[in-house]
Amino acid sequence: GTPYAGDSHVGLVRDDNEDAFLLAPPLFAVADGLGGHQAGEIASALAIDTLLASAPRQADAKALGRAVRRANSAVIQAAETGRGRSGMGTTMTAAMVDGTRIALAHVGDSRAYLLHLGKLEQLTDDHSMVADLVRQGRLTAEEARHHPNRSVITRALGSDPDMLADTFEVQASPGDRLLLATDGLTGLVTDDEIESMLAAAPTPSDAVDTLIDAALDSGGHDNITVVVVDLGRPRSDRAHRPAGGPRWGLRVLWLLALIAVVAAAGWIAHSYARSQAYLIDEGGYVAVYEGVPG
């Protein structure tokens, strides 16, 4: 199957789905609209459209952050010109995938997680009141889950023209899984449950369905949006092949020959690089470096 999947569900309580998501490899994103009365739908959809139009071609976190800032400007402008309402906003968690390298840009309390070698790691920090209290040691993570103000966010697209996104890059491993989700999932399903479901699902599509069903089973109090991306080589390539047999010795010989070729190439490249030099402008000073860039 496809190495990625995404879906959104209105949940069991809300009338409108104000979430939006994007599957445009190598770019993936989720957005959770705020403002009610369908204004949240406008904000999240507009933010996703602007992100897609402004995103870099490569997995570059800084450039992805600039695209999120453009999305912020677009939401502010739309509210000012009457397309939507004043006070509307949206979260945004965006990822660009290059093999096993992930560039992220994030604002709000939607989340990115990595199932890394079977363990779930939360990559993003929530921009929310309860997350601030947890970071200050004034609330436990469990208390935060049930706090009456758990949906109050401290940063979103749509209000501050100078808003900054958190931007960073993460190195994953082949076979890891990336999860992007709105708080309609993470507010109702624990990280431990998410970890086991993400690990057990044979495909990203199965993972998305299982996670959404789990949030619905837990009450579905909010819109639920989930995007899952398999990283590195496709999971189907990782069937266990038996070792041993008569060809085993031949493989070792080939491997040794390959190592010798790579070592020779490395030595030649190193020698070449030592004989070169290049210039860089560093804050108004020109620095001379031995070697070649990169």
C-alpha positions in Angstrom: 0.0 0.0 0.0 0.9 3.7 0.0 3.5 4.6 2.6 1.2 7.3 4.0 -2.5 7.9 4.9 -4.7 10.5 6.6 -8.3 11.0 7.5 -10.5 13.4 9.5 -13.7 12.6 11.5 -16.2 15.1 12.9 -16.4 13.1 16.1 -19.6 12.3 18.1 -20.4 15.8 19.6 -19.6 18.6 17.2 -21.8 19.6 14.2 -18.9 20.9 12.1 -15.4 19.6 11.3 -13.0 22.5 11.7 -9.9 20.3 11.2 -8.0 20.1 7.9 -5.1 17.9 6.8 -2.7 17.7 3.9 -1.2 14.7 2.1 1.2 16.1 -0.6 4.4 14.1 -0.3 7.0 15.0 0.8 4.7 17.5 2.7 2.2 16.5 5.3 0.2 18.6 7.8 -2.7 18.8 10.2 -4.6 22.0 11.3 -7.3 22.4 14.0 -9.4 25.5 13.3 -10.6 27.7 16.2 -13.4 30.2 16.3 -16.6 28.2 15.9 -19.5 29.1 13.6 -17.5 27.6 10.6 -14.9 30.3 10.9 -12.5 27.6 12.2 -13.1 25.6 9.0 -12.2 28.6 6.9 -9.0 29.3 9.0 -7.7 25.7 8.9 -8.5 25.2 5.1 -6.9 28.5 4.2 -3.8 27.8 6.3 -3.4 24.4 4.6 -3.8 25.9 1.1 -1.3 28.6 1.8 1.2 26.2 3.3 1.0 24.0 0.2 1.5 27.1 -2.1 4.4 28.4 -0.1 6.2 25.3 1.0 9.9 24.6 0.0 10.7 21.8 -2.4 13.2 20.2 0.1 12.8 19.2 3.7 14.1 22.5 5.2 12.7 23.4 8.6 13.5 27.1 8.4 11.9 27.4 5.0 8.9 25.4 6.2 8.6 27.8 9.1 8.4 30.7 6.7 5.6 28.9 4.8 3.7 28.6 8.1 4.2 32.3 8.8 2.7 33.0 5.3 -0.3 30.9 6.3 -0.6 33.0 9.5 -0.6 36.2 7.4 -3.3 34.7 5.1 -5.6 33.8 8.0 -5.2 37.3 9.6 -5.9 39.0 6.2 -9.0 36.8 5.6 -10.4 37.8 8.9 -9.8 41.5 8.2 -11.4 41.4 4.7 -14.5 39.5 5.9 -13.7 36.1 4.5 -14.3 34.4 7.9 -14.5 36.2 11.2 -12.3 38.2 13.4 -10.9 36.0 16.1 -10.7 32.9 14.0 -7.5 30.9 14.1 -5.9 27.5 13.6 -3.1 25.3 14.9 -0.7 23.9 12.4 1.7 21.0 12.5 3.6 20.5 9.3 6.3 18.0 8.3 8.4 17.5 5.2 10.0 14.0 4.8 13.2 13.2 3.0 13.9 9.5 3.5 14.4 9.3 7.2 15.0 13.0 7.8 12.0 15.0 8.9 11.7 18.9 8.9 9.0 20.2 11.2 7.2 23.5 11.7 4.6 23.7 14.5 2.2 26.1 16.2 -0.5 25.2 18.7 -1.6 22.0 20.4 -1.8 19.6 17.5 1.1 17.2 17.7 3.8 15.3 15.8 5.0 11.9 17.2 7.6 9.5 16.0 7.3 5.7 16.6 11.1 5.3 16.7 12.4 1.7 16.9 9.1 0.7 18.5 9.0 3.5 21.1 6.6 6.5 20.8 8.3 10.0 21.1 6.4 13.3 21.1 8.4 15.6 18.7 6.4 18.8 19.3 5.7 20.9 22.4 2.1 22.0 22.9 1.6 25.7 22.9 -1.1 25.5 25.6 -1.7 26.8 29.1 -1.7 23.3 30.7 1.5 22.3 28.8 3.2 25.5 30.3 2.0 24.4 33.8 3.4 20.8 33.2 6.7 22.3 32.1 6.8 24.4 35.2 6.1 21.3 37.4 2.8 22.7 38.6 0.6 20.0 36.9 1.3 16.4 36.2 0.8 15.1 32.6 -2.2 13.1 33.9 -3.8 16.2 35.6 -3.3 18.2 32.4 -5.4 15.6 30.4 -8.5 16.4 32.6 -7.9 20.1 33.3 -10.9 22.3 32.5 -8.7 24.7 30.6 -6.8 22.0 28.6 -8.0 23.5 25.2 -6.7 27.0 25.9 -3.8 27.5 23.5 -1.1 30.1 23.8 0.0 30.3 20.2 -2.0 29.9 17.0 -2.2 31.2 13.4 -4.6 34.1 12.9 -3.9 36.6 15.7 -0.3 37.8 15.9 1.4 39.1 12.8 4.8 38.4 14.4 3.9 34.8 15.4 6.8 32.3 15.2 6.6 28.6 14.5 8.8 26.1 16.3 11.0 24.7 13.6 13.4 21.8 13.9 14.7 18.7 12.1 14.7 15.1 13.3 16.6 12.1 12.1 14.5 8.9 12.2 15.4 5.3 11.2 14.1 3.2 8.3 10.8 1.6 9.4 9.9 4.4 11.9 6.4 5.9 11.7 5.5 9.6 11.8 2.2 10.6 13.3 0.5 14.0 13.0 -2.7 14.5 15.0 -5.1 17.1 16.3 -6.0 17.1 20.0 -9.2 15.2 19.2 -7.0 12.1 19.2 -4.4 13.0 21.8 -6.9 14.4 24.3 -8.8 11.1 24.4 -6.2 8.4 23.7 -3.1 8.0 25.9 0.4 7.9 24.4 0.7 4.3 25.5 -2.4 3.3 23.6 -1.2 5.3 20.5 2.2 3.6 20.7 0.7 0.1 20.7 -1.8 0.8 17.9 0.8 2.5 15.7 3.2 -0.4 16.2 0.6 -3.1 15.5 -1.1 -1.6 12.4 0.3 -3.3 9.2 -0.2 -0.2 7.0 -0.5 3.6 7.6 -4.2 3.4 6.5 -4.9 0.7 9.1 -3.1 2.9 11.7 -5.3 5.9 10.8 -8.5 3.9 11.1 -7.6 2.3 14.4 -6.6 5.6 16.0 -9.7 7.4 14.9 -11.9 4.5 16.1 -10.1 4.6 19.5 -10.9 8.3 19.9 -14.5 7.7 19.0 -14.7 4.8 21.5 -13.4 7.2 24.1 -16.2 9.7 23.5 -15.2 11.6 20.3 -15.7 14.9 22.0 -13.8 16.8 19.3 -13.0 16.6 15.6 -10.3 13.9 15.1 -7.6 14.2 12.4 -4.8 11.7 11.9 -1.9 11.5 9.4 0.5 8.5 9.4 3.7 8.3 7.3 6.1 5.3 7.0 9.7 6.4 6.8 12.6 5.0 4.9 12.1 2.1 2.7 8.5 0.7 2.4 7.6 -1.6 5.2 6.8 -4.5 2.8 10.5 -4.7 1.9 11.4 -5.6 5.4 10.2 -9.3 5.4 12.8 -11.4 7.2 15.0 -13.2 4.7 16.7 -16.4 5.8 20.4 -16.1 6.2 22.8 -19.0 5.7 22.9 -21.5 2.8 25.6 -22.0 0.3 25.5 -18.4 -1.0 26.5 -17.0 2.4 30.3 -17.2 1.9 29.9 -15.5 -1.5 28.0 -12.6 0.1 30.7 -12.0 2.6 33.3 -11.8 -0.2 31.2 -9.3 -2.1 30.7 -7.3 1.1 34.5 -7.1 1.7 35.1 -6.1 -1.9 32.5 -3.3 -1.5 34.1 -2.1 1.7 37.5 -1.9 0.0 36.0 0.1 -2.9 34.2 2.5 -0.5 37.4 3.0 1.6 39.4 3.8 -1.5 36.8 6.3 -2.8 36.7 7.9 0.7 40.5 8.3 0.8 40.6 9.8 -2.7 37.7 12.3 -1.8 39.5 13.2 1.5 42.8 13.9 -0.4 41.0 16.0 -3.0 39.1 17.9 -0.3 42.4 18.7 1.6 43.8 20.3 -1.6 40.8 22.6 -2.0 39.7 25.8 -0.2 36.5 27.9 -0.2 35.2 31.2 1.1 32.1 31.9 3.3 30.7 35.3 4.4 30.1 35.0 8.1 28.3 38.0 9.4 30.3 40.5 7.4 33.7 38.6 7.8 35.1 36.5 5.0 36.3 33.1 6.3 38.6 30.8 4.4 38.0 27.1 4.9 40.2 24.2 3.9 38.3 21.5 2.1 35.0 21.6 0.1 31.6 22.8 1.3 29.6 20.1 3.1 
